[in-house]
């Protein structure tokens, strides 16, 4: 399979806990994106500076996204022997990780070729017409996405920062072992701003579409029509329905197996008014840009 396979994949990105799974669950029910079976696996494929030398856990994610198709995954591994040799040479040269992670070095490492091959094989394994992948943190790697796939579309979903942070807290209560959820307020506001700045870099790009989580859950049909139009796909009503749960995976958020709902939690059950006040003060300019009002007005 040629690495020059012309793909126009869709990448769903955002600050984590902003609704990417709900958007992904909806889009993969569209006939153009539907895989043989539903899978929420995130590839994280644009993160590594030496992708061919990734750790075993990273390879498992790539295999799971391919629906654990051993045959096609093996074909993919066979196809990247050249990239693996080149990246071993780079590793032997003891080039600092920071340098390898820079965009210019990342481009020359063989990663773009390898990623194009991966998604070409993944489309075959998933049995879909068009690839859609969601890894929220890929928003920070958007230059890598657009360089690798000049025809790619990037969906960026925004959510009110108070709802994002309270979602962290809610998930942490359910999974206290997940250290990545243990964010202080100052750490969260800094990270939220970083993602907002990355989104701003794409605001005027014809490859990117920004939507608010609140608009999507309040008016799913209207929002999904606009998304389909942006992706040059015909609108289908079925994806925004959830009459029968499409997700029966143990441990997933139960809201992903229900109809799209406007509200799934009360932020005040998870964070204090003082914390909310600090977050809104620190992110006032970002909130204004996305027309978010203070939640404290109704508290």
Rosetta silent file (secondary structure, phi, psi, omega in degrees, C-alpha in Angstrom):
SEQUENCE: XXXXXXXXXXXXXXXXXXXXXXXXXXXXXXXXXXXXXXXXXXXXXXXXXXXXXXXXXXXXXXXXXXXXXXXXXXXXXXXXXXXXXXXXXXXXXXXXXXXXXXXXXXXXXXXXXXXXXXXXXXXXXXXXXXXXXXXXXXXXXXXXXXXXXXXXXXXXXXXXXXXXXXXXXXXXXXXXXXXXXXXXXXXXXXXXXXXXXXXXXXXXXXXXXXXXXXXXXXXXXXXXXXXXXXXXXXXXXXXXXXXXXXXXXXXXXXXXXXXXXXXXXXXXXXXXXXXXXXXXXXXXXXXXXXXXXXXXXXX
SCORE:     score description
SCORE:     0.000 S_00000001
   1 L     0.000  128.127 -174.727    0.000    0.000    0.000 S_00000001
   2 L   -72.571  141.744  176.042    1.467    3.290   -1.086 S_00000001
   3 L   -71.908  -12.746 -179.306    2.350    5.970    1.447 S_00000001
   4 L   -91.589   12.959  175.857    1.062    8.453   -1.142 S_00000001
   5 L   -51.910  125.161 -176.464   -2.460    7.180   -0.687 S_00000001
   6 L   -82.011  108.109 -179.452   -4.613   10.292   -0.947 S_00000001
   7 L  -115.903  147.756  173.205   -6.568   10.509    2.264 S_00000001
   8 L  -126.617   65.984 -176.765   -8.779   13.266    3.589 S_00000001
   9 L   -69.849  165.734  176.827   -9.169   12.165    7.202 S_00000001
  10 E  -117.012  130.919  179.657  -10.996   14.045    9.933 S_00000001
  11 E  -117.623  124.587  177.934   -9.311   14.721   13.281 S_00000001
  12 E   -96.656  122.881 -174.731  -11.368   15.672   16.341 S_00000001
  13 E  -134.095  163.663  179.396   -9.369   17.765   18.794 S_00000001
  14 E   173.372  174.279  164.252   -9.938   19.897   21.882 S_00000001
  15 L   -67.129  135.989  178.569   -8.850   20.520   25.416 S_00000001
  16 L   -51.128  147.710  179.518   -9.410   17.151   27.153 S_00000001
  17 L    72.225   29.001 -177.814  -12.848   16.701   28.775 S_00000001
  18 L  -108.901    1.447  177.579  -14.514   19.015   26.257 S_00000001
  19 L   109.078   15.752 -179.004  -16.846   16.569   24.508 S_00000001
  20 H   -64.364  -36.465 -178.524  -14.656   14.960   21.856 S_00000001
  21 H   -65.552  -39.534  178.226  -15.960   11.456   22.637 S_00000001
  22 H   -65.041  -43.363  178.467  -19.567   12.561   22.147 S_00000001
  23 H   -65.127  -41.169  179.024  -18.729   14.235   18.837 S_00000001
  24 H   -64.635  -46.102  179.407  -16.727   11.203   17.737 S_00000001
  25 H   -56.526  -37.004  179.934  -19.502    8.784   18.734 S_00000001
  26 H   -70.714  -47.829 -174.363  -21.873   10.831   16.586 S_00000001
  27 H   -67.596  -34.942 -178.832  -19.636   11.117   13.537 S_00000001
  28 L   -74.631   -4.463  172.961  -18.710    7.425   13.374 S_00000001
  29 L   -89.531   -5.402  174.991  -22.407    6.611   13.035 S_00000001
  30 L   -76.277  140.920 -174.014  -22.380    8.484    9.704 S_00000001
  31 L   -60.157  -27.448 -179.043  -22.192    6.066    6.771 S_00000001
  32 L   -74.880  -23.589 -174.359  -19.008    7.665    5.395 S_00000001
  33 L  -113.137  -10.206 -171.023  -17.070    7.134    8.633 S_00000001
  34 L   -62.052  123.246  176.041  -18.690    4.056   10.173 S_00000001
  35 L   -86.179  174.071  179.055  -16.180    1.318   11.081 S_00000001
  36 L   -60.457  -34.468  176.032  -16.960   -2.397   11.323 S_00000001
  37 L  -147.012  150.690 -175.858  -17.305   -1.928   15.080 S_00000001
  38 L   -77.571  133.857 -176.898  -17.330    1.111   17.324 S_00000001
  39 L  -144.935  131.159 -178.302  -14.078    1.864   19.103 S_00000001
  40 L   -96.852   10.955 -175.224  -13.142    4.952   21.160 S_00000001
  41 L   -59.835  136.296  175.017   -9.386    4.342   21.031 S_00000001
  42 L  -100.327  131.773 -176.042   -7.156    7.400   20.664 S_00000001
  43 L   -80.189  -32.384 -175.395   -4.040    6.867   18.544 S_00000001
  44 L    54.858   27.920 -168.256   -1.964    9.786   19.915 S_00000001
  45 L   -71.187  -20.220 -178.156   -0.007    9.233   16.711 S_00000001
  46 L   -91.437    4.250 -173.128    1.199   12.819   16.189 S_00000001
  47 L   -86.026  -39.563 -169.224    2.900   13.114   19.583 S_00000001
  48 L   -78.717  132.973  176.747    6.101   11.067   19.312 S_00000001
  49 L   -71.045  -27.442  175.746    9.245   12.607   17.741 S_00000001
  50 L  -125.206   78.430 -171.721   10.425    9.084   16.820 S_00000001
  51 H   -61.380  -38.063 -177.798    7.161    7.334   16.127 S_00000001
  52 H   -65.718  -17.138 -179.101    8.677    4.129   14.710 S_00000001
  53 H  -109.260   25.790 -178.368   10.452    3.555   18.025 S_00000001
  54 L   -61.755  159.223  177.194    7.351    4.085   20.197 S_00000001
  55 L   -72.326  164.459 -176.376    6.816    2.134   23.387 S_00000001
  56 H   -56.438  -39.027 -178.435    4.680   -0.995   23.445 S_00000001
  57 H   -62.076  -35.991  178.514    1.697    0.876   24.927 S_00000001
  58 H   -67.515  -39.967  178.878    1.674    3.249   21.961 S_00000001
  59 H   -64.583  -36.283  179.332    1.691    0.347   19.520 S_00000001
  60 H   -63.758  -37.753  177.602   -1.251   -1.231   21.352 S_00000001
  61 H   -64.434  -41.334  179.132   -3.275    1.936   20.850 S_00000001
  62 H   -65.140  -37.764  178.893   -2.506    1.903   17.138 S_00000001
  63 H   -69.207  -41.863  179.811   -3.523   -1.734   16.896 S_00000001
  64 H   -62.945  -39.098  178.242   -6.764   -1.178   18.816 S_00000001
  65 H   -62.949  -29.223  175.155   -7.707    1.686   16.499 S_00000001
  66 L   -81.902   14.067 -179.936   -7.266   -0.844   13.682 S_00000001
  67 L    60.343   31.784  176.600   -9.848   -2.983   15.519 S_00000001
  68 L    57.602   33.537  176.359   -7.068   -5.428   16.466 S_00000001
  69 L   -79.116   97.802 -174.859   -6.744   -6.686   12.902 S_00000001
  70 H   -60.281  -40.718 -177.027   -3.458   -8.588   13.283 S_00000001
  71 H   -63.608  -50.799 -177.734   -2.998   -9.233    9.568 S_00000001
  72 H   -70.289  -35.206  177.502   -3.364   -5.625    8.450 S_00000001
  73 H   -64.160  -38.828  177.091   -1.389   -4.340   11.418 S_00000001
  74 H   -64.386  -38.489  177.647    1.469   -6.679   10.466 S_00000001
  75 H   -63.099  -39.771  177.092    1.308   -5.367    6.896 S_00000001
  76 H   -62.045  -46.443 -179.522    1.616   -1.847    8.260 S_00000001
  77 H   -61.561  -37.828  177.914    4.675   -2.794   10.338 S_00000001
  78 H   -64.471  -32.198 -174.932    6.281   -4.375    7.287 S_00000001
  79 H   -75.664  -15.105 -174.733    5.694   -1.185    5.320 S_00000001
  80 L  -109.111   22.765  179.659    7.640    1.055    7.730 S_00000001
  81 H   -59.551  -39.154 -179.301   10.964   -0.804    7.836 S_00000001
  82 H   -64.920  -45.092  178.855   12.691    2.089    6.122 S_00000001
  83 H   -63.090  -35.999 -178.834   11.367    4.665    8.576 S_00000001
  84 H   -67.576  -41.638  178.025   12.380    2.449   11.495 S_00000001
  85 H   -62.445  -45.323 -178.680   15.965    2.136   10.263 S_00000001
  86 H   -62.777  -41.103 -178.871   16.206    5.895    9.731 S_00000001
  87 H   -71.886  -28.653  174.454   14.839    6.662   13.194 S_00000001
  88 H   -66.273  -37.327  176.981   17.276    4.191   14.796 S_00000001
  89 H   -63.269  -43.434  179.175   20.075    6.131   13.117 S_00000001
  90 H   -63.221  -39.322  179.581   18.697    9.366   14.559 S_00000001
  91 H   -67.366  -39.340  178.738   18.475    7.811   18.007 S_00000001
  92 H   -63.755  -30.479 -179.352   22.050    6.536   17.780 S_00000001
  93 L   -72.489   -4.850  177.524   23.165   10.057   16.941 S_00000001
  94 L    56.487   40.107  175.712   21.979   11.070   20.431 S_00000001
  95 L   -72.177  130.415 -177.875   20.064   14.076   19.165 S_00000001
  96 L   -54.499  142.039 -179.770   18.299   15.699   22.141 S_00000001
  97 H   -53.674  -41.528 -177.660   14.611   14.827   22.504 S_00000001
  98 H   -60.706  -38.155  179.790   13.707   18.526   22.472 S_00000001
  99 H   -69.229  -44.780 -179.670   15.368   18.982   19.089 S_00000001
 100 H   -62.795  -28.479 -176.898   13.694   15.886   17.591 S_00000001
 101 L   -82.445  -10.918  176.940   10.329   17.143   18.823 S_00000001
 102 L   -68.003  148.390 -172.864   10.661   20.443   16.965 S_00000001
 103 H   -56.044  -44.119 -177.915    8.463   20.676   13.891 S_00000001
 104 H   -62.978  -42.166  178.978   11.315   20.887   11.373 S_00000001
 105 H   -70.578  -39.386  179.143   13.056   17.818   12.803 S_00000001
 106 H   -58.425  -40.268 -179.535    9.774   15.922   13.178 S_00000001
 107 H   -63.607  -36.155 -175.174    9.073   16.412    9.452 S_00000001
 108 H   -87.765   -1.138 -174.611   12.470   14.986    8.491 S_00000001
 109 L   -84.459   -6.179 -176.347   12.245   11.988   10.831 S_00000001
 110 L    95.192   -3.259 -178.810   10.061    9.897    8.546 S_00000001
 111 H   -62.010  -44.547 -179.316    6.978   10.398   10.694 S_00000001
 112 H   -57.358  -44.786  178.720    4.741   11.941    7.984 S_00000001
 113 H   -61.672  -43.441 -178.843    5.321    9.010    5.635 S_00000001
 114 H   -64.208  -41.148 -178.347    4.730    6.530    8.431 S_00000001
 115 H   -68.948  -38.817  176.691    1.488    8.212    9.544 S_00000001
 116 H   -61.422  -41.671  177.163    0.119    8.312    6.003 S_00000001
 117 H   -62.889  -43.595 -176.693    0.776    4.586    5.720 S_00000001
 118 H   -58.209  -49.755 -175.830   -0.818    3.947    9.089 S_00000001
 119 H   -72.719  -25.831  173.356   -4.118    5.640    8.277 S_00000001
 120 H   -65.071  -44.747  176.815   -4.249    4.042    4.821 S_00000001
 121 H   -69.250  -37.045 -179.646   -4.015    0.622    6.466 S_00000001
 122 H   -63.463  -38.791  178.109   -6.356    1.705    9.272 S_00000001
 123 H   -61.477  -38.884  178.017   -9.048    2.649    6.774 S_00000001
 124 H   -66.618  -44.399 -178.214   -8.766   -0.841    5.327 S_00000001
 125 H   -66.714  -37.687 -177.746   -8.896   -2.498    8.772 S_00000001
 126 H   -80.861  -17.502  177.570  -11.854   -0.410    9.921 S_00000001
 127 L    68.770   33.797 -178.301  -13.735   -0.970    6.678 S_00000001
 128 L  -113.225  160.226  177.731  -14.804    2.665    6.352 S_00000001
 129 L   -73.973  -35.026 -173.717  -14.900    5.055    3.418 S_00000001
 130 L  -144.013  140.427 -177.134  -13.212    7.847    5.331 S_00000001
 131 L   -82.428  136.229  165.945  -11.128    8.000    8.499 S_00000001
 132 E  -130.125  133.372 -177.545  -12.158    9.953   11.581 S_00000001
 133 E  -136.354  142.230  177.456   -9.876    9.939   14.616 S_00000001
 134 E  -127.606  119.173  168.350  -10.108   11.731   17.934 S_00000001
 135 L  -137.408  103.997 -173.795   -7.200   12.499   20.197 S_00000001
 136 H   -48.009  -46.211 -174.494   -7.947   15.761   22.036 S_00000001
 137 H   -68.681   -7.468  176.019   -4.298   16.713   22.558 S_00000001
 138 H   -63.776  -14.994  176.055   -3.645   16.570   18.815 S_00000001
 139 H   -57.473  -35.454  179.687   -4.812   20.179   18.792 S_00000001
 140 H   -73.782  -11.048  179.884   -1.332   21.078   20.039 S_00000001
 141 H  -115.175   29.001 -173.065    0.146   19.202   17.059 S_00000001
 142 H   -62.637  -29.114  178.621   -2.053   20.717   14.360 S_00000001
 143 H   -66.196  -34.383  177.786    0.917   21.732   12.202 S_00000001
 144 H   -67.708  -38.199  179.398    1.942   18.088   12.030 S_00000001
 145 H   -64.111  -50.766 -174.920   -1.577   17.107   10.975 S_00000001
 146 H   -70.617  -27.720  175.268   -1.859   19.661    8.166 S_00000001
 147 H   -70.683  -42.615 -177.405    1.660   18.924    6.909 S_00000001
 148 H   -70.951  -40.159 -178.634    1.010   15.176    6.810 S_00000001
 149 L  -128.434   88.988  179.610   -2.475   15.501    5.318 S_00000001
 150 L   -60.171  -19.185  179.719   -2.961   18.720    3.328 S_00000001
 151 L  -100.383    7.245 -177.721   -6.551   17.577    2.658 S_00000001
 152 L   -69.970  155.916  172.192   -7.350   16.773    6.306 S_00000001
 153 E  -116.241  138.099 -179.336  -10.188   18.409    8.231 S_00000001
 154 E  -118.452  119.512  175.388   -9.776   19.346   11.894 S_00000001
 155 E   -97.784  126.186 -179.312  -12.803   19.664   14.160 S_00000001
 156 E  -117.476  119.370 -178.874  -12.121   21.680   17.322 S_00000001
 157 E  -107.564  129.812  179.495  -14.709   21.547   20.073 S_00000001
 158 E  -108.023  150.641  178.386  -14.773   24.164   22.831 S_00000001
 159 L  -143.042  147.394  179.520  -16.521   23.936   26.189 S_00000001
 160 L   -51.109  131.277 -175.244  -17.036   26.394   29.037 S_00000001
 161 H   -58.049  -31.432  179.258  -13.919   26.165   31.253 S_00000001
 162 H   -66.578  -40.072  178.212  -15.977   25.595   34.419 S_00000001
 163 H   -69.993  -33.223  177.397  -17.647   22.560   32.849 S_00000001
 164 H   -66.616  -48.451 -177.337  -14.294   21.280   31.627 S_00000001
 165 H   -67.251  -39.160  177.953  -12.654   21.574   35.041 S_00000001
 166 H   -67.279  -27.184  175.396  -15.635   20.090   36.875 S_00000001
 167 H   -68.386  -37.349  173.339  -15.495   17.210   34.384 S_00000001
 168 H   -57.471  -49.133 -176.657  -11.900   16.608   35.471 S_00000001
 169 H   -64.472  -40.877  179.620  -13.037   16.498   39.090 S_00000001
 170 H   -62.590  -45.925  179.819  -15.979   14.217   38.362 S_00000001
 171 H   -65.585  -35.674  179.919  -13.796   11.762   36.475 S_00000001
 172 H   -65.629  -37.064  176.217  -11.187   11.881   39.240 S_00000001
 173 H   -61.699  -36.828 -178.282  -13.810   10.874   41.795 S_00000001
 174 H   -79.719  -30.084 -177.441  -14.633    7.882   39.628 S_00000001
 175 L  -135.623   74.342 -177.550  -10.992    7.046   38.825 S_00000001
 176 L   -63.841  -14.028  179.909   -8.692    8.349   41.605 S_00000001
 177 L   -80.262  -10.654 -177.346   -5.806    6.364   40.148 S_00000001
 178 L   -85.365   97.376 -175.220   -5.651    8.579   37.038 S_00000001
 179 H   -63.533  -29.949 -176.329   -2.919   11.079   37.889 S_00000001
 180 H   -66.384  -14.452  178.875   -3.439   13.164   34.734 S_00000001
 181 H   -85.609   -9.503 -174.521   -6.784   14.293   36.170 S_00000001
 182 L   -87.301   73.470 -178.657   -5.135   15.829   39.252 S_00000001
 183 L  -104.338  129.467  170.173   -4.854   19.409   38.024 S_00000001
 184 L   -70.340  162.277 -179.710   -4.673   22.427   40.312 S_00000001
 185 H   -57.867  -44.705 -178.457   -6.743   25.420   39.279 S_00000001
 186 H   -66.337  -35.877  177.102   -3.670   27.370   38.125 S_00000001
 187 H   -65.953  -41.059 -179.886   -2.419   24.388   36.116 S_00000001
 188 H   -64.167  -48.298 -177.083   -5.821   24.023   34.476 S_00000001
 189 H   -63.191  -36.971  177.616   -6.180   27.682   33.482 S_00000001
 190 H   -64.982  -42.327 -178.998   -2.687   27.710   31.975 S_00000001
 191 H   -69.242  -42.040  179.241   -3.425   24.564   30.000 S_00000001
 192 H   -59.263  -42.569  179.007   -6.845   25.774   28.861 S_00000001
 193 H   -64.479  -39.025  178.481   -5.253   28.972   27.557 S_00000001
 194 H   -60.179  -43.227  178.687   -2.579   26.984   25.709 S_00000001
 195 H   -68.496  -37.568  178.593   -5.254   24.998   23.887 S_00000001
 196 H   -63.431  -39.150  178.629   -7.227   28.164   23.162 S_00000001
 197 H   -66.450  -38.188  177.126   -4.137   29.733   21.597 S_00000001
 198 H   -64.684  -39.526  178.310   -3.599   26.648   19.437 S_00000001
 199 H   -64.988  -37.495  179.594   -7.210   26.867   18.279 S_00000001
 200 H   -62.580  -32.617  178.310   -6.737   30.541   17.407 S_00000001
 201 H   -64.196  -22.370 -178.007   -3.901   29.572   15.083 S_00000001
 202 H  -104.078   -3.943 -171.614   -6.443   27.547   13.098 S_00000001
 203 L   -53.056  -41.001 -176.700   -9.388   29.940   13.320 S_00000001
 204 L   -97.669    7.613 -179.324   -9.002   31.236    9.754 S_00000001
 205 L   -80.225  134.457  176.900   -7.829   27.957    8.232 S_00000001
 206 L   -68.343  -11.154  179.668  -10.148   26.370    5.648 S_00000001
 207 L   -88.026   -8.654 -173.550   -9.108   23.009    7.131 S_00000001
 208 E  -118.552  147.805  177.109  -10.507   23.748   10.584 S_00000001
 209 E  -134.004  121.104  179.973  -13.986   24.060   12.046 S_00000001
 210 E  -101.512  131.181  176.080  -14.551   25.386   15.571 S_00000001
 211 E  -137.473  153.293  177.662  -17.735   24.556   17.424 S_00000001
 212 E   -93.464  137.010  176.844  -18.946   24.978   20.964 S_00000001
 213 H   -55.009  -42.100 -177.176  -19.980   21.927   22.937 S_00000001
 214 H   -61.782  -38.898  178.407  -22.963   23.866   24.253 S_00000001
 215 H   -68.183  -37.893 -178.324  -24.251   24.570   20.737 S_00000001
 216 H   -65.090  -44.823 -177.255  -23.812   20.931   19.769 S_00000001
 217 H   -79.543  -26.113  178.748  -25.816   19.536   22.708 S_00000001
 218 H   -78.678  -36.398 -178.842  -28.475   22.276   22.613 S_00000001
 219 L  -135.593   69.015 -174.339  -29.095   22.022   18.857 S_00000001
 220 H   -59.784  -38.549 -177.833  -27.602   18.716   17.687 S_00000001
 221 H   -67.466  -48.169  179.926  -29.377   18.607   14.331 S_00000001
 222 H   -62.004  -42.961 -179.754  -28.441   22.137   13.302 S_00000001
 223 H   -64.958  -41.891 -177.445  -24.861   21.665   14.552 S_00000001
 224 H   -70.757  -32.503  174.999  -24.446   18.330   12.809 S_00000001
 225 H   -60.177  -44.409 -178.881  -25.785   19.745    9.548 S_00000001
 226 H   -66.680  -38.115  177.704  -23.084   22.414    9.657 S_00000001
 227 H   -64.046  -46.117  179.551  -20.404   19.842   10.461 S_00000001
 228 H   -61.265  -40.179  178.514  -21.483   17.631    7.547 S_00000001
 229 H   -62.517  -44.060  179.106  -21.471   20.664    5.235 S_00000001
 230 H   -62.218  -37.928 -177.959  -17.946   21.558    6.339 S_00000001
 231 L   -84.765    1.074 -178.643  -16.790   17.970    5.754 S_00000001
 232 L    57.764   43.410  177.002  -18.537   17.873    2.351 S_00000001
 233 L  -121.088  147.569  177.460  -20.653   14.939    3.481 S_00000001
 234 L   -68.078  143.132  177.734  -24.417   14.552    3.114 S_00000001
 235 L   -68.698  136.349  174.101  -26.386   15.162    6.292 S_00000001
 236 L  -127.774  135.205 -177.408  -27.737   12.024    7.941 S_00000001
 237 L   -79.017  -30.241 -174.183  -30.212   12.145   10.814 S_00000001
 238 H   -56.736  -40.827 -177.836  -29.370    8.746   12.299 S_00000001
 239 H   -57.895  -29.349 -177.809  -26.016    9.740   13.877 S_00000001
 240 H   -88.716    0.641  174.832  -27.645   12.233   16.252 S_00000001
 241 L   -94.414  158.790  175.131  -30.103    9.617   17.486 S_00000001
 242 L  -150.014   55.285 -179.273  -29.309    7.080   20.182 S_00000001
 243 L   -64.968  -40.242  175.335  -32.477    4.976   20.398 S_00000001
 244 L  -119.268  126.776 -177.705  -30.402    1.882   21.012 S_00000001
 245 L   -51.591  123.964  178.721  -27.057    2.344   22.802 S_00000001
 246 L   -85.885  -16.176 -179.246  -24.282    2.124   20.221 S_00000001
 247 L  -114.158  119.806  179.226  -21.650    1.821   22.943 S_00000001
 248 L  -125.761   33.862 -177.179  -21.701   -1.185   25.225 S_00000001
 249 L   -89.109  127.349 -178.476  -18.096   -0.970   26.380 S_00000001
 250 L   -62.475  135.622  175.252  -17.589   -1.502   30.092 S_00000001
 251 L    91.872   -5.520  179.443  -16.244    1.509   31.933 S_00000001
 252 L   -79.064  161.829  175.364  -17.235    4.193   29.413 S_00000001
 253 L   -60.268  121.424 -177.916  -19.103    7.323   30.401 S_00000001
 254 H   -59.617  -23.303  179.083  -22.786    6.244   30.472 S_00000001
 255 H   -66.514  -18.839  178.812  -23.756    9.551   28.851 S_00000001
 256 H   -76.847  -12.724  178.587  -22.115    8.316   25.651 S_00000001
 257 H  -107.325   18.073  178.974  -24.752    5.601   25.391 S_00000001
 258 L  -122.100  171.028  173.466  -27.671    7.989   25.777 S_00000001
 259 L   -61.070  153.014  179.262  -29.339   10.591   23.619 S_00000001
 260 L   -60.473  125.902 -175.682  -27.440   13.862   23.374 S_00000001
 261 L  -117.281  147.557  179.606  -28.258   15.824   26.513 S_00000001
 262 L   -70.426  -37.273 -176.212  -27.922   19.515   27.295 S_00000001
 263 L  -136.924  129.758 -178.641  -26.699   18.930   30.844 S_00000001
 264 L  -116.339   -7.551  179.574  -24.989   15.891   32.320 S_00000001
 265 L  -163.878  166.500  173.956  -23.797   17.285   35.665 S_00000001
 266 L  -107.172  118.337 -175.128  -23.884   20.273   38.016 S_00000001
 267 H   -56.961  -33.969 -175.616  -20.475   21.961   38.182 S_00000001
 268 H   -68.353  -12.131  176.186  -21.077   23.068   41.791 S_00000001
 269 H   -77.102  -11.238 -172.169  -21.096   19.423   42.886 S_00000001
 270 L  -126.548  -24.454  177.779  -17.413   19.173   42.038 S_00000001
 271 L  -134.310  156.266 -177.319  -15.748   22.581   42.405 S_00000001
 272 L   -84.371  164.494  177.168  -16.256   25.488   44.783 S_00000001
 273 H   -63.464  -35.412  178.209  -17.534   28.952   43.921 S_00000001
 274 H   -65.030  -40.941  178.203  -14.096   30.377   44.792 S_00000001
 275 H   -65.255  -42.097  178.505  -12.426   28.001   42.346 S_00000001
 276 H   -62.562  -40.773 -179.867  -14.946   28.911   39.670 S_00000001
 277 H   -63.468  -41.278  178.758  -14.364   32.605   40.331 S_00000001
 278 H   -64.722  -45.093 -179.589  -10.585   32.178   39.952 S_00000001
 279 H   -60.943  -46.599 -177.839  -10.940   30.216   36.713 S_00000001
 280 H   -67.376  -33.881  177.978  -13.275   32.775   35.175 S_00000001
 281 H   -66.864  -43.041 -178.508  -11.046   35.670   36.204 S_00000001
 282 H   -69.905  -28.858 -174.208   -7.974   34.050   34.667 S_00000001
 283 L  -114.937   24.222 -176.570   -9.762   33.111   31.448 S_00000001
 284 H   -55.778  -45.745 -177.655  -12.042   36.121   31.066 S_00000001
 285 H   -65.941  -37.914  179.195  -10.678   37.103   27.637 S_00000001
 286 H   -67.907  -42.689  179.364  -10.975   33.564   26.282 S_00000001
 287 H   -60.897  -40.976  179.478  -14.524   33.250   27.591 S_00000001
 288 H   -64.089  -37.112 -178.766  -15.509   36.514   25.924 S_00000001
 289 H   -63.827  -32.592 -178.789  -14.076   35.321   22.621 S_00000001
 290 L  -106.790   18.198  175.190  -16.337   32.263   22.710 S_00000001
 291 L    56.968   42.976  176.541  -19.343   34.083   24.176 S_00000001
 292 L   -99.216  128.428  177.473  -19.237   32.305   27.519 S_00000001
 293 L   -94.580  165.286 -179.229  -20.930   33.989   30.447 S_00000001
 294 L   -69.813  133.684  176.550  -20.081   33.520   34.105 S_00000001
 295 H   -74.057  -17.845 -177.178  -21.689   30.487   35.727 S_00000001
 296 H   -72.085  -15.528  178.517  -21.649   32.409   39.009 S_00000001
 297 H   -63.797  -30.031 -178.571  -24.491   34.622   37.820 S_00000001
 298 L  -105.327    1.827 -175.569  -26.872   31.730   38.416 S_00000001
 299 L   -74.366    0.000    0.000  -25.075   30.237   41.405 S_00000001
